[in-house]
Amino acid sequence: MAKCRVQYAADITSLEPIISFQKDPITGNYRKVTQNVIRDHKTNSVTTEKLIESEEMYELSTSDDYDYNVEYQDIDDSYKFLYFKRITED
């Protein structure tokens, strides 16, 4: 027996920004990389936009002074954080 499913007339999409950091091989510092993912909830399709690398450089920091943090799950199933601070040129 078939299931009934409501079809909406309007498109239902959501924008999901993804922020990650990539290490620069020359300086050893990090660049912020952003990418937008557009999810269509009606068709369950996902489209990704181009990667955008920032011009600003970031360095690893502590939890006391940071601009961005990234959470990841370690090999022992514990959650860890990386803290990044923007490098300002004086």
Secondary structure, 3 states (H helix, E strand, C coil): CCCCCCCCCCCCEEEEEEEEEEECCCCCCEEEEEEEEEEECCCCEEEECCCEEEEEEEEECECCECCEEEEEECCCCCEEEEEEEECCCC
